[in-house]
C-alpha cells in the first residue's frame, strides 16, 4: 500500500510534505551562535592550577581572618551581671561585687582602676505618684583607660526566647501603626492572650500582644564619675548618653501615634509599674514612633541570649576613672531562670567585640594552606604518574595487547 501524502502537499513534495523553499525558509542563520560554533573554554585542573588556587584562597582567608581578629581585639568593653543585686547586694552601703559577675577587655592593667573590681548596693525608694516602692541597684565600675567614641551601652539578656513561635506573632501591625483597631479585629489577631483589660473593664490593651507586654523595663542612668575625696557620685559631671538614634533608621516607619482616646485603651499588664492608674493626663499614651527602646525590643532576637542597644555617645571621650550607674530594677529574670547584665563598649568597623568571624576565617584559611602543602608534596616531590599519559589506557596495557593477539 502506497504511503499517503499530507493533505495540501504538492505533487513534487517529499514524503514529509515539505518543499525545498520551506527548508530554506526555516533554516537558522549561519552564525556561530545559532549554529553552536561558539568558542568554549574547558578548565583542566592541572597540578599547577590547583596549587595556585589553594595558595590564593589561603592568603585571602588568613589575611582577612587576621584583620577581623585584630579589629575584635581593639574593642574595649566591660560587662556587669546585676541579676542578683536585689538579693545579694547589701542595703544602704557599698560592698565588693563578686568577680564572677564581671568580665572586661582592656589594653592593659591599672592598679587604681581595676576593671574586675566593682562595688554595689541596693536601695528601696518611694517615688511620688507610684504606690509601690522601687528597687534601685547602684553599681560602681572602673574604667582603666580613656575610651574614644562611639561608646555604646547595651543590656544583655540570657535564656529569654524571643524566637518562640507564638511570641513572634503576638502583635498587631495596624495597631502599632496608629490605627484604632476595633475589638473584633483584636479578637481575630494573634495578640491573644494580651487583648483586653484583665481587670474586666472591656477596654482594649494598647499595644496588645506578648511582645509589647514583656518589654525590658529596667532603666539606667548616665555614667556619674565618683569623687574619691568624698566617695560620692557627681551627677553634674555625668558622662551623658543619648537614647535617640539607637534604633534602625527604617524601624520608626512601622509605628505611629495612636488614634485611640485614653478612655478606650489600657496599658499591658506588665506596664503597671509605669502606668499605675492606666493612661492618664499625667502618664499619657506613649508615642511609639518616638520610643526607640520599644522599637529595639520589637526587633526580635534569633537566639535566647542577645544584646539590645539602650543608649550611646557619639562624640565625647570616656575618661579613665570610677563611675556609678543607677539601675531601676523592674525586669524579673528569676521567674524564667534567666540573667541580665549591662555592657559598656567601644565600636570597631565591624561593631562590638566578636572574635568568632576572625576565627572562622583563620580555620578555613588553615585548611586551604594544609591542602596546598599536601598538593605541592604530591605533585612536585613525590613524583606521581605523568598527567595525561596515554600508556595507562586499557587498550595500551600489555594484557590487552596479548588478548588481542590470541583472538586473531
Beta strands, then each sheet from edge to edge (+ up, - down):
strand 1: 77-81
strand 2: 95-96
strand 3: 102-105
strand 4: 119-125
strand 5: 134-143
strand 6: 151-158
strand 7: 204-205
strand 8: 219-220
strand 9: 224-227
strand 10: 232-233
strand 11: 265-266
strand 12: 306-313
strand 13: 321-328
strand 14: 339-346
sheet 1: 3+ 1- 14+ 6- 12+
sheet 2: 2+ 4- 5+ 13- 8+
sheet 3: 2+ 4- 5+ 13- 9+ 10-
sheet 4: 7+ 11+
end
